[in-house]
């Protein structure tokens, strides 16, 4: 056995916090690493000791093996936990830890190398008799050979980064004509994210379920599984909702998938926590997809239904102790569902967002768990993955867990950065998810859940009432000792106040008519009766569903049961500001320009690629929204640009 007392967590954000919670309960001294960009993150404050490893970009910090090893040595760490993402599945990192005399909390480098490369893993699984999807995992990576193999496999075909995961370096191609452009984008994204542009091809299994099995193995040769998780609700191959157990898996199927997962782990002499992912077809057939040789983002749902602490188990196995469980000891109780809270805008094709968090109110309730790594005032950097937190519910039944999670999301608020909270509520509330039949095609089949619903008249009236009441309260506060009943007094019996309310791009004329007995708000000429205030606000006899109101200067952040929004007050008569001009192509977020694909004088059409921007570990294609002539290109490849930076100027034609 090799027990240790100090642990360096080579990660950041919520997973660093999660690891340190269990490690500290075991009495370990925890060492955090950080960059200048995330020095104010909660994981830094949580650690016993901290080490700065760079300015911000991941290549010079969280992906630098040399800096992490130096940090561990300098801080006196005996072991390193990689978390997930970054170097968690990097065999070179595991070897470097061993060479430095540090315990790597994870499997051996050889197992990582085999399973971390989709091509090698698939060849290994075929040899071990694990069912696999037909495809190409050969060493010839030329465009011509990959195009030929794609034609042989038959479209639609999936391009995947051999060294990848998390949906990066992955493209679904429906027709042969689109294959090479998709291949080049996938290669570029994979090289940036994983340092390798090796690709594999697979026949696209149409609308399967994505079901994964958690395995655990110790150094004494015992391997068990902890049941399955259903991760079918995805967008861009990135998981959005995960649950355990899967509503599509029977006890018999669970036993067969579990046995296959154990065989896969044993085939590579696996040690520690791992996840074997499968595609589950409608007929009950399942195919090996990949093995993640690390802790998964969605591990909390397994913890909730089994009552086990997977991080504690990882650390225990890393110390050389047995896993301490037999397969029959693993019992699942109830149902757990997890959603991922992202800094992204679902209404803008899930564009990642960055900025400063002005309000963060996590949900609290029975059966709810929040794994986060954020705090108010923190800057959400464009350098890192946009996931902010995970919200998990647990209940005796799936329906109870679903309803608890919806209520938990309704009782949370986050402002300063656009997030996907409202989208998650719509997903969980959709009949296709509620009935447990969602497949990997779910979100593409119900695109309306990504679109932000327009405000109805009642919501706008409620917002107008909030604005008016908040301004009255502010006036009372400024007036000091003046009696509250004097405010709103008028010799005519009713005080009328005119203003304008701005929500997003919409401006509404508002008239508030206050009498001692009642408040009426007129929005765009339509009158509404208002009673109560804030969370007790009612409009026309119906609850407005307001959970929180947060004032900030001349703005108010409002959280309702269905949406988060910010409203701003303007005096009547103030003209709207211009929001932009056609042809001015601005950076949608902070990021690094990977390429600029047009030049001044070039003709473009709607959809013409203008540039590729890398932000939050993803490649984003910038295309022209109009037809015209490129008149200015003030940027070049390699530039680090801020949100709102002019990238391309186009003079419209026609």
Secondary structure as GFF3:
##gff-version 3
##sequence-region A 1 654
A	DSSP	beta_strand	6	9	.	.	.	ID=ss1
A	DSSP	alpha_helix	13	25	.	.	.	ID=ss2
A	DSSP	beta_strand	29	34	.	.	.	ID=ss3
A	DSSP	three_ten_helix	36	38	.	.	.	ID=ss4
A	DSSP	alpha_helix	42	46	.	.	.	ID=ss5
A	DSSP	beta_strand	49	52	.	.	.	ID=ss6
A	DSSP	three_ten_helix	58	60	.	.	.	ID=ss7
A	DSSP	alpha_helix	65	75	.	.	.	ID=ss8
A	DSSP	beta_strand	79	81	.	.	.	ID=ss9
A	DSSP	alpha_helix	91	99	.	.	.	ID=ss10
A	DSSP	beta_strand	103	104	.	.	.	ID=ss11
A	DSSP	alpha_helix	109	116	.	.	.	ID=ss12
A	DSSP	alpha_helix	118	128	.	.	.	ID=ss13
A	DSSP	beta_strand	135	136	.	.	.	ID=ss14
A	DSSP	alpha_helix	143	153	.	.	.	ID=ss15
A	DSSP	beta_strand	157	161	.	.	.	ID=ss16
A	DSSP	beta_strand	170	173	.	.	.	ID=ss17
A	DSSP	three_ten_helix	176	178	.	.	.	ID=ss18
A	DSSP	alpha_helix	179	194	.	.	.	ID=ss19
A	DSSP	beta_strand	199	203	.	.	.	ID=ss20
A	DSSP	beta_strand	209	217	.	.	.	ID=ss21
A	DSSP	beta_strand	223	235	.	.	.	ID=ss22
A	DSSP	beta_strand	238	244	.	.	.	ID=ss23
A	DSSP	alpha_helix	251	266	.	.	.	ID=ss24
A	DSSP	beta_strand	272	280	.	.	.	ID=ss25
A	DSSP	beta_strand	286	292	.	.	.	ID=ss26
A	DSSP	alpha_helix	299	306	.	.	.	ID=ss27
A	DSSP	alpha_helix	310	318	.	.	.	ID=ss28
A	DSSP	three_ten_helix	327	329	.	.	.	ID=ss29
A	DSSP	beta_strand	335	342	.	.	.	ID=ss30
A	DSSP	beta_strand	344	345	.	.	.	ID=ss31
A	DSSP	three_ten_helix	346	348	.	.	.	ID=ss32
A	DSSP	beta_strand	351	352	.	.	.	ID=ss33
A	DSSP	beta_strand	355	356	.	.	.	ID=ss34
A	DSSP	beta_strand	359	361	.	.	.	ID=ss35
A	DSSP	beta_strand	368	372	.	.	.	ID=ss36
A	DSSP	beta_strand	379	380	.	.	.	ID=ss37
A	DSSP	beta_strand	387	395	.	.	.	ID=ss38
A	DSSP	alpha_helix	398	410	.	.	.	ID=ss39
A	DSSP	beta_strand	413	415	.	.	.	ID=ss40
A	DSSP	alpha_helix	421	429	.	.	.	ID=ss41
A	DSSP	alpha_helix	431	434	.	.	.	ID=ss42
A	DSSP	alpha_helix	442	445	.	.	.	ID=ss43
A	DSSP	three_ten_helix	447	450	.	.	.	ID=ss44
A	DSSP	alpha_helix	457	479	.	.	.	ID=ss45
A	DSSP	three_ten_helix	484	486	.	.	.	ID=ss46
A	DSSP	beta_strand	495	503	.	.	.	ID=ss47
A	DSSP	beta_strand	506	514	.	.	.	ID=ss48
A	DSSP	beta_strand	519	523	.	.	.	ID=ss49
A	DSSP	beta_strand	526	531	.	.	.	ID=ss50
A	DSSP	three_ten_helix	534	536	.	.	.	ID=ss51
A	DSSP	beta_strand	538	539	.	.	.	ID=ss52
A	DSSP	beta_strand	542	543	.	.	.	ID=ss53
A	DSSP	beta_strand	546	552	.	.	.	ID=ss54
A	DSSP	beta_strand	555	560	.	.	.	ID=ss55
A	DSSP	beta_strand	564	570	.	.	.	ID=ss56
A	DSSP	beta_strand	584	586	.	.	.	ID=ss57
A	DSSP	beta_strand	591	596	.	.	.	ID=ss58
A	DSSP	beta_strand	603	604	.	.	.	ID=ss59
A	DSSP	beta_strand	609	615	.	.	.	ID=ss60
A	DSSP	beta_strand	618	623	.	.	.	ID=ss61
A	DSSP	beta_strand	628	632	.	.	.	ID=ss62
A	DSSP	beta_strand	640	641	.	.	.	ID=ss63
A	DSSP	beta_strand	646	652	.	.	.	ID=ss64
###
